[in-house]
Amino acid sequence: MKFIDAELKKSGHNLRGLLNDLKRRPKDAAEELGYKVQDLESYISGIKPIPPEFIKVACEKWPVNERDFFVIKDDCPNGLKIMRSSESYKSSRIMERAGKPYYEYRDTVITSSTTFRPEWIEELCIVEDNDPENRSVQWNNGHFMHQFTYFIGDVNYYYKDENGKKCVGIMNTGDSCYITPFVPHSFTTRAGADKPGLILALTFGSSLSGDAQQELAAISNPTKASEFALDFTSSDKGAGSLVRYFRSSFSISLEELSNRTKISEKKLQDIENGSSATINELKSIALSMNINLRDILPNDVVEPVTIIQKYNEGRRWSLSKSYNVVELANSSSLPYTRSLEISVTSQKNHDDYDQNIGLHQYIYNVGNSELIINSENGKEKFYPGDSCYIKPFLKHNFRGDGKILCLRIGGKIGGDPQRELSIIGKKNSERAISESLPWFNAEGSN
């Protein structure tokens, strides 16, 4: 019996799904691309890797992209990946700005399974005041990824608000913030600190990164593509923009929408222009276009581009007599993202897996004590300065007496993809995740 590599098997299932979508049987594809059907079957079964030449020919013959043939590499097959503090130290590099050392960067755990891009960053620039216009401060241009920041020591956080005004947050150990993509910012150490300030800058992609970003780029004209960005500067404008977007996308006139909803054209026009609508009016509009109410509901809260959470103001609670939790900075616009500081207080019941989280988790040991991570796949020591990634739904616990920083994100699965998978249902979810069957049986099926 031939050994089939897990990655090749996933690649084969992906190819099977692609051929199903293109309505090609293996023999059809083989004939069109000039390959033997036996070769195609070996790619689908995972016995052989798909050669680059095959992908090149397929992309020339069919309206597909090279990336359609590649699957995400799983560098965490057991559900847990740890980066030791010593490994992090070896990745150290000094970043200069304006000809002077500004930051020391170190990697922490990074996985190919999701979009965490977390860094340990020491602030080498020391400032004598808290003036946001201080000329020693070197600003960046902002970046595409969302950023959660955890502060250790005496750190100044500089950022530009919604109006472009320079601001400064005077941050201390345990304080945190969330930074919206493309907001210019910077960090320094305050004079008089015992040692340089430190941040854990946990950057991550959300729904827009990956396929969605690639699809926007495929439109080619950035001005045209940017029209997908609606006016969410207020809740009413957000609802109106969504109603107009769906109405025009479905080629429904205001007159037709008025006939369907029994709401006057004038009122519908006002709603689209940002006037308030009742929940019953929005329900009627959604029903008339055969969409869900949630699809035209805006964000409940219009938040600032930077959300600062002081440590002593964070909500606190206990969990399963083993953990004390402090909620850190979070954004309501990212409902599948949560940042927590968790104090571990239990030494007992190592096999009692009291954590089974449906989100991707980044964990950093910010305390001074060794902890133990027990999971259904084994046991690991977790030292101060270590970081780890834990896959969704890996049963686990933390035991010892210490403190961890935890950032949880939904990755690409939370939200609409989760709803779509739920509609497909558990019975067919495995095929949706990894297609193993042709879309019809050649021998027939009654």
Summary of the structure (lengths in Angstrom):
residues: 446
radius of gyration: 25.8
end to end distance: 33.1
largest distance: 80.5
contacts: 1291
relative contact order: 0.12
helix: 30%
strand: 26%
